[in-house]
């Protein structure tokens, strides 16, 4: 098993996936694995890089909303074998992130080992230190909380949770010199395709915002105390 497992949910963007795989090969220097999580019903699935692809089956709609970034991310986490051989850390990137700093993964792992339990993110050249649009966290956090992102969310406000969780438990580290560029349409670095429009409209934003506000009220403090407890062991 790799030291760092990076999960990338994707749909309808095989070209972006190929670019990301290439950039990983050029910049990773640690024992890092990339997994592309693609819906089994994606009509472009056969165009994805086969070496990194895992096909996501239909999700049980009683526990998760199908065809969302969060559902894919949490499903992928559950595929990690329930054994003592697990990655030290797991990470998330979008298919529109591109690591630019050679050895970014080794720098993430070094920082996480210093923290013992914690979360780390780099400079995406868009949100920068304000929000972790990409993240890596120690496996014990996922194990203790039960998921990598709140399953009630769909796409937005996940980075708010990572930020609020890490800050609350005092174990979030930002590495401004480690560049993991976010090629998002907001930064005029990508076109507004159907995937971006589906999750970046007013309705989707309002739903995830309200859902996250409810999560903050009902669950966030428990998450923070759980992670803080891991740090005191």
N, C-alpha and C positions, 0 to 999 in steps of 0.2 A: 504494500500500500504506500502511496505517496505521502510526503510530509505535508503538502498543501494540495488540496483538491478544490479546483475552481469550477463552479457550476454556472453554465450560461444557458438560460432558457431562450429559445428562439422560435420564430415561426415566419415562414415565407421570406427568409433572408439568407439563402445558402451562400450567396456571394460574400456577404459580410462574414459568415462563419468561416469560409475559406481564408479570408484575409486575416481573421483573428488567429486561426491556427498557425498561419505563417508567422505572424508577429510573435506568438508564443515561442515558436522555434527559434526566433532570432533574439529573444530577450530573456528567456528563463535560464537560470543557472543552478537552481536547486532541484530537488526531487518533487516536481510539480506536475499535476495531471489536470487536463482540461476535459470536461464533459459537456457536450452540447445536448440539451434536453429539448426534443422536438416532438410535438403532438403526432401521434400515429396517423391521424387523418390529414396531416399537412400535405397538400398536393405536391410540394417541392421537396419532400423529405428525402427522396432518392438522390437529390443533387447535393446533399450535405456531405461533409467529409466523414466517410464511414469509420475512420479510425477513432474518432472522438464522439461518435453519435450514440445516444441512448434514446430509444423510442418510448415516449410516454403513452401508456394506454389510456383508455377512458377512465376518468377519475370518479370515484364514488361521490355523487353530488350531495350526499348527506354529511360529508365531512369537508368538502372543498368545492369551490367553484371551478368548473373545468375551463381549460384554455385561458388561464391567466398566468402571469409571470410568477406570482407567489405560489400558486398551486404547483407549478412545475418545479420550482425551487425546493419546496418542502417534500414533494414526491421523490425527487432525486436524492435528498438526504436520507429518506427511508430505505433507499436501495443499498446504502453502505452496509456491508455485512455486520451482523451483531456479534462481533468477536473482539478479542483484545487487539487485533491488528487493524487499527483505524488510523486515519490521517491525524497528524497533530493539529492541523487547522483546516478549515473549509472557507471558501471564498465565493463571492458572487461578482460577476461582471455581466453587463448587457452585451448583446452582439454588436453594439456600437461603441464599445470601449476598446482602446488600443494601448497596451503598455508600451511606453517609449523608452523607459530607463532600463538599460541592460542590468540584469540582476535584481529587478524589482521584487521578485518572489523571495529571493534570499534575504533582502532587506526587510520584507514583511515578516518572515519567519524569525529573523533575529530580534525584531522588536517584540513580537509575540512571546518569544521565550524569555525576554526580559520581564515582560508583564506577568508571565506565568499563566494567568487567565486574562483575556482581554480581546480587544478589537483594534484593527489598524486599517488605515486607508491612505491613499496617496492623492496627489494633485491632479484633478481631472481637467484642469484649465477652464472650467466653467463655474461650478460651485466652489471649487477649491476647498478651503477649510470649513466652509459653512455646512456642507452636507456630504456624507460619504455615499456618493452615487455608486461606488464600488467598494467592497469591503472584504476583509478576511478576519476570522475569529477563531479562537481556540475551540477544539471539539467539545470540551467539557461544557461550554455555554449551550451549545445545541442539545447536548445530552440532558442537561438539567432543565432547560425550558421546554424542550420537546419539539422545537422547530427552529428554522433559520429566519423566518419572518412570520408575523402574525397572520394566521390563515384567514382571518376575517377581511384582510386587505386584498386588493386585486393587483395593483401595480404601483400606485402613488403612495407617498408617505411611509414607505418602507425604510427609506434612508433617514427619515425623521426618527423612526423607532431605533435604528442602530445608533444614531447620535444620542438620543435621550437615554437609551439603555447604558451605553458606554460612559457617558458623562455622569449619570446617576450613580453608577457603580465605581466611578473614578478609575476606569481602565480602558479609555479610548485614546488612541495615539494617532496623530496626523503627521504624515511625512511629506512636507511641502516640496522637497527636492526629488521625490519619486513620482514621476509623471505617468499617469494612466489616463490618457486623453479620452474625453467623452465626445464622440462625433454626433452630437444631437442637433436637430433642426433649429432649436432655440439659439444655438451658437452659429447658425448658418453653415453647418458642417455636414448636413444631410438633407435630403428631400423629405417633405411631409408625406410619407407613404401611408397606406391604409392602416398599417400596424401602429404608427405613431398617432394617427388621428383617432384610432379606437380608444386609446388610453390617455390621451392628452386633450380631451374636450372638457367643456364646462361641467357636463353631467358626471363624467367619470371623476373629475377632480372633486366635485362636491360630495359624491358618495364616499370616496376614500378619505376625504378630510373629516367628514362626520363620523365615519367608522373609526378613524384613528382617535378622534376626540373621546369617543365612548370607550375605546381601549385604554386610553390614558386614565380615565376615571376608574375603570374597573380592574385593570390588570397590570399596568406598567410598574407600579410600585412593588408588586410581588416579583416581577422580573428583575428589577434592580436589586432587591434584597437577596434574591436567589444567586445572582452573579456575584454580588458583594460577599456572600457567604462562601462561595468557591474560593475567593481570594484569601480568605482567612484560614483556610484548612492547612 
